[in-house]
Amino acid sequence: MNWVLLIIAGCFEVAFATCLGKAKGSTGLNMYFWYAGFFVCLTISMVLLVKATREVPIGTAYAVWTGIGAVGSVLVGIFLFNEPATFSRIFFLVTLIASIVGLKFVSNT
């Protein structure tokens, strides 16, 4: 169950990064809605991360959480913000995913 919480926390990390990107490109009231979304997603992500670290070692949990956030944020950048999808970006994204999966398999929880 703690791994599920950790994955959900990582997804909310992607969401708060996405909200920041959208807020940057917004003005007026719309910008404040994106910032509100950022704070909500940030809070949920942190609470779930804390809950997951009750059973998952902190080093592993933090690495997986940030890895999910990094992979998700790069994918959001490519698909939502039209960032380039170069070979090197995709290559290192795949190696990051492999590292996250590897940490899960070598963890004792």
Secondary structure, DSSP 8 states (H G I E B T S, - for coil): -HHHHHHHHHHHHHHHHHHHHHHHT--HHHHHHHHHHHHHHHHHHHHHHHHHTTTS-HHHHHHHHHHHHHHHHHHHHHHHS-----HHHHHHHHHHHHHHHHHHHH---
